[in-house]
């Protein structure tokens, strides 16, 4: 076979392998678009003493790369107002309350498009600064419990920014709000 033909065939084979590699990479990344919760996921738990909500579960349909999971929860805070003399009076007004938390799952923990996650909201400041739901700011306002009413879980991949994934990582590959069962969670 002529040397010129060999070089042409080698060049064509290299081009085909490069295209095949690019297609396989883009197919793997596209799998993240079908991200979903595995059956029975997520499971929500409320920590009454820490005033937090946690979500744990398993994800499927993932691609390659780090995963960021964000939990945004809504609820009603049950408050207790205490006067400067230390006497507790009627409970506060039970305002609506929001909390959030994020967690990261490293790419190495994704196996065959599956990964487990766990994320917990940050606890609220208690006593509440300025006691806005009490008679005046000299009182102490304490959150005694939170009745969680809904939660939203968003998943980004690939992403490693737990501070502001919505800005730096684009659209989430999974975004689901939970308002029915298992909610509400009583304190």
C-alpha positions in Angstrom: 0.0 0.0 0.0 1.2 3.4 -0.9 2.5 5.7 1.9 0.2 8.5 1.0 -2.8 6.3 1.3 -1.7 5.0 4.7 -1.3 8.5 6.0 -4.8 9.4 4.7 -6.3 6.3 6.3 -4.5 7.0 9.6 -5.7 10.5 9.6 -9.3 9.5 8.9 -9.2 6.8 11.6 -7.9 9.4 14.1 -10.6 11.8 13.2 -13.3 9.1 13.6 -12.0 8.1 17.0 -11.9 11.8 18.1 -15.5 12.2 17.0 -16.6 9.0 18.8 -14.9 10.2 22.0 -16.7 13.6 21.8 -20.0 11.9 21.3 -19.5 9.6 24.2 -18.5 12.5 26.5 -21.6 14.6 25.5 -23.8 11.6 26.0 -22.6 11.1 29.5 -23.2 14.7 30.4 -26.7 14.5 28.8 -27.6 11.7 31.2 -27.6 14.3 34.0 -30.7 15.8 32.4 -32.7 12.8 33.4 -31.7 13.0 37.1 -34.4 11.8 39.5 -35.0 10.5 43.0 -34.9 6.8 43.5 -38.0 5.1 44.8 -38.6 6.1 48.5 -36.4 9.2 48.3 -36.0 11.6 49.8 -36.7 11.0 53.4 -37.2 14.1 55.6 -36.4 14.2 59.3 -36.8 17.0 61.8 -34.4 17.6 64.6 -36.5 19.2 67.3 -33.7 20.4 69.5 -31.6 21.8 66.7 -34.6 23.3 64.9 -33.4 21.8 61.6 -34.8 19.8 58.7 -32.8 17.2 56.9 -33.3 15.4 53.6 -31.5 12.2 52.6 -31.9 9.9 49.7 -30.6 8.5 46.5 -30.4 10.0 43.1 -30.3 8.2 39.7 -29.8 9.4 36.1 -26.7 11.4 36.9 -23.7 12.2 34.7 -20.1 12.9 35.7 -18.9 15.6 38.0 -19.5 16.9 41.5 -23.1 17.3 42.6 -24.5 20.1 44.8 -27.8 19.5 46.6 -29.7 22.4 48.1 -32.6 22.1 50.6 -34.9 25.1 51.1 -37.6 24.6 53.8 -40.6 26.5 54.9 -42.5 26.2 58.2 -44.1 28.0 61.1 -41.9 28.9 64.0 -43.4 28.5 67.5 -42.1 31.3 69.7 -42.0 32.1 73.4 -41.6 35.6 74.7 -39.9 36.2 78.1 -40.0 39.6 79.8 -36.9 41.1 81.3 -37.9 39.8 84.8 -37.7 36.2 83.4 -41.4 35.4 83.3 -42.6 33.7 80.2 -45.7 35.2 78.8 -48.0 34.2 76.0 -46.3 32.6 72.9 -45.3 34.9 70.1 -47.2 35.2 66.8 -45.9 32.0 65.2 -44.4 33.7 62.0 -43.6 31.9 58.8 -40.0 30.7 58.8 -37.5 29.7 56.0 -34.3 27.8 56.3 -31.8 26.4 53.8 -28.7 24.3 53.5 -26.5 22.8 50.8 -24.3 19.8 50.5 -21.8 18.4 48.0 -21.4 14.9 46.6 -18.0 14.4 45.0 -17.8 13.0 41.5 -16.1 9.9 42.9 -19.2 9.0 44.8 -21.3 8.8 41.6 -21.4 5.1 40.6 -23.2 4.1 37.4 -25.2 7.3 37.5 -26.3 6.8 41.1 -25.4 8.7 44.3 -26.6 9.1 47.8 -27.0 12.5 49.4 -27.8 14.1 52.8 -28.4 17.8 53.4 -29.5 19.7 56.5 -30.8 23.3 56.9 -28.9 25.7 59.0 -30.4 26.3 62.5 -32.2 29.6 63.1 -30.8 32.3 65.5 -32.5 31.7 68.8 -33.1 33.9 70.8 -34.3 36.0 67.9 -32.3 39.3 67.7 -34.6 42.3 68.5 -37.5 40.1 69.6 -39.7 41.3 66.7 -42.7 39.2 67.7 -42.7 40.1 71.4 -44.1 43.3 73.1 -40.8 45.1 72.7 -37.1 44.6 72.1 -36.2 44.3 75.8 -38.0 40.9 75.8 -36.3 37.6 74.8 -37.9 35.8 71.9 -37.1 32.1 71.7 -38.0 29.6 69.0 -39.3 26.6 70.7 -40.1 24.5 67.7 -40.8 24.6 63.9 -43.6 22.9 62.1 -42.2 22.3 58.6 -44.8 22.7 55.9 -42.8 22.3 52.6 -39.4 21.7 51.2 -37.7 22.2 47.8 -34.7 20.2 46.7 -32.5 21.3 43.8 -29.6 19.3 42.3 -26.9 20.8 40.1 -24.3 18.7 38.2 -21.6 19.4 37.4 -21.2 21.9 40.2 -19.0 22.4 43.3 -20.2 25.9 44.5 -22.2 25.4 47.7 -22.5 29.2 48.3 -24.4 30.2 45.1 -24.9 27.2 42.7 -27.9 28.9 41.0 -25.7 31.7 39.7 -22.5 29.8 39.0 -23.8 26.3 37.9 -26.7 27.3 35.7 -30.1 25.5 35.8 -30.5 22.5 38.2 -30.7 19.0 36.7 -33.5 18.3 39.3 -35.8 20.7 41.0 -38.7 19.3 43.1 -41.0 20.8 45.8 -42.6 18.6 48.4 -45.8 19.9 50.0 -47.9 16.8 50.6 -46.9 13.7 52.5 -44.4 13.6 54.2 -45.5 17.2 55.2 -46.4 18.7 57.5 -43.8 17.5 59.9 -44.8 18.3 63.5 -42.3 19.5 66.0 
